[in-house]
Amino acid sequence: MACYYIIGIRMDNRVNNALAFQEALTRNGCQIKTRLGLHEVSEDSCANDGLIILQPCGTKEEVDKLVDELNSLEGITAKLIDLN
């Protein structure tokens, strides 16, 4: 099982799209080694879009399936970086 993958994700309209995204991550939780979420925050606002970085583990086919599932979600754009 390889963990030399990175999935970069842009989420638009975080308030409306986060639940479906979180459900997808939960379904694939045993495949995700690392998750990092980034969005702009200041004293008077919280951005409604953001970036998420995932480090999945598995076969190339399993990782591709995860990327496809994420891309099927509203407001989600996911790109795979294969470092194998």
C-alpha positions as a printed Julia matrix, in Angstrom:
84×3 Matrix{Float64}:
   0.0    0.0    0.0
   1.51   3.31  -1.12
   1.1    6.63   0.67
   3.06   8.74  -1.82
  -0.01  10.59  -3.07
  -1.32  14.07  -2.36
  -4.81  15.25  -3.24
  -5.23  19.01  -3.47
  -8.83  20.13  -3.08
 -10.56  23.46  -3.57
 -13.92  23.79  -1.9
 -16.27  26.57  -2.99
 -19.2   27.64  -0.81
 -17.85  25.83   2.24
 -20.97  26.48   4.33
 -23.24  24.62   1.88
 -20.81  21.94   0.66
 -18.91  20.88   3.78
 -21.4   18.26   4.97
 -21.33  16.15   1.78
 -17.54  16.53   1.66
 -17.16  15.38   5.28
 -19.42  12.39   4.61
 -17.18  11.38   1.69
 -14.1   11.68   3.89
 -15.77   9.58   6.59
 -16.64   6.85   4.06
 -12.98   6.78   2.99
 -11.46   7.46   6.4
  -9.34   4.31   6.57
  -7.64   5.39   3.34
  -6.75   8.93   4.5
  -3.52   9.22   6.46
  -3.31  13.04   6.7
  -5.81  15.88   6.27
  -5.01  19.6    6.36
  -7.64  22.31   5.88
  -6.76  25.89   4.98
  -9.09  28.89   4.74
  -8.83  32.61   5.37
  -9.85  33.81   8.82
  -9.72  37.29  10.28
 -11.32  39.07  13.23
 -14.38  40.05  11.21
 -14.77  37.31   8.6
 -14.31  33.66   7.77
 -13.83  32.74   4.11
 -16.51  30.6    2.52
 -14.01  28.77   0.32
 -10.8   27.0    1.13
  -8.13  24.45   0.37
  -7.83  20.94   1.75
  -4.77  18.73   1.38
  -5.14  14.96   1.79
  -2.52  12.24   1.95
  -4.32   9.04   0.96
  -2.87   5.54   1.12
  -3.78   2.65  -1.13
  -3.47   1.38  -4.65
  -3.54   3.82  -7.55
  -7.02   2.55  -8.43
  -8.3    3.19  -4.88
  -6.83   6.69  -4.83
  -8.24   7.47  -8.29
 -11.66   6.31  -7.08
 -11.43   8.7   -4.1
 -10.48  11.61  -6.39
 -13.42  10.79  -8.69
 -15.81  10.63  -5.73
 -14.62  13.99  -4.43
 -14.91  15.59  -7.88
 -18.52  14.37  -8.12
 -19.45  16.59  -5.15
 -20.95  20.05  -5.59
 -18.36  22.82  -5.24
 -15.36  20.46  -5.03
 -12.35  20.37  -7.37
  -9.8   17.67  -6.54
  -6.45  17.06  -8.24
  -4.08  14.15  -7.65
  -0.31  14.42  -7.31
   1.28  10.97  -7.65
   4.78  10.92  -6.1
   5.35   7.17  -6.48
